[in-house]
Amino acid sequence: MSTKKDKFSLKDKNYMRLAINLAKVRKGLTGDNPSVGCVIVKNDEIISIGQTGYNGRPHAETNAIDNSFQSLIGSKMYVTLEPCNHYGKTPPCTNSIIKSGIDEVFYSINDIDKRVQGKSFKILKKKNIKVRKNLLKNETLDLYDSYIFNKKHKLPFITAKIAISKNKLIYSNGRKRITNKTSDKLTHYLRFKNDAIMISSNTLNTDNPKLNCRLKGYERFSPKRIILDKNLDIKLNTYIYRTIKKNNTIIFHNSMKLIKIKKLKQKGAILIKSKLSKEMRFDLKNIMRSLFSFGIRNLLVEGGDKITKSLLKNRLINQFYLFKSPKELSKSKKHIIFTSNDILNNFYKIKSKISSDLAKDKISIYIRKNV
């Protein structure tokens, strides 16, 4: 049994937890760049904080340094991710740290980006700055699950959700709402945190959804709309069609409906013609590669049973929110049953459970096994 003492003090951990919380606030809102949190401490007092800017710039370290109103000579910096050391659209953060007079840098994990990985430690040490890493490493790895997945696989990190009734229906003709208002707010929070939201044309035409974020003050963070519409069946009286504007809607199709193609393009939709399999289905992995090339790093799927089942079966979903309502829906001619429960149990495991106050909704969050 190891008797090695933890090399970090309780104060160090608390400062890094603050940095982690700062990064969590911006997670999903920083484009290609990871969301980073930064705290600067001098004489055991916090003198500045910083976060990655919206869409990825400025970086957290630069913001924290610029936000300080006093000398940083002799101070300590706590940052969730290894500071960058290369020239891109901004100068290296290591340069700013060296010029600032900061005496010691704590960071939690190495950046997976090969341009950075492990190099900053050496650069800062050469300039006589003390560097300590792996502070709260496990907590920070969870924060960067999507960023690490993006870098490794060149695919969007996919979060999917579906709501089911007590008798496992996801749709019954004439009944739209299954979950309560508190659960609905979580749905809008997920929309706020993702770059894009994907549904099928069947869901679009049946439910006529808005797919926007309706949390007060966060409407501008509504995600791009991604529609899987094999035959370009999108109805022209739907909310999504009426609100298409330049680059806010991407439609994957395999259609020769030239008039409809022209109308959609004139409104500003991006149309991508995609090949179908022998079973007349889209290759979902190819679609994900295409979305990644459009800069989509975090994708929310609010599809019906078929698309959800296909994504789960192919293990393309990284995390899955299953909303369970205590309500029972009556079966109708057009009712739809949730059929993916066995796939969830086989390929996914429950990460956590949430209870929603009103009407006692239960929310289970699944993640892929062996990831």
Secondary structure, DSSP 8 states (H G I E B T S, - for coil): ------SS-HHHHHHHHHHHHHHHHHTTSSTTS---EEEEEETTEEEEEEE--GGG-S-HHHHHHHH-SS--TT-EEEEEE----S-SSS--HHHHHHHHT--EEEEEE--SSTTTTTHHHHHHHHTT-EEEE-TTHHHHHHHTHHHHHHHHHSS-EEEEEEEE-TTSEEEBTTB---S-HHHHHHHHHHHHH-SEEEEEHHHHHHH-------STT-GGG--EEEEE-TT----TTSHHHHT--TTSEEEEE----HHHHHHHHHHT-EEEE--B-TTS-B-HHHHHHHHHHTT--EEEE---HHHHHHHHHTT--SEEEEEE-S------TT-EE---HHHHHHHEEEEEEEEETGGGEEEEEEEETT-
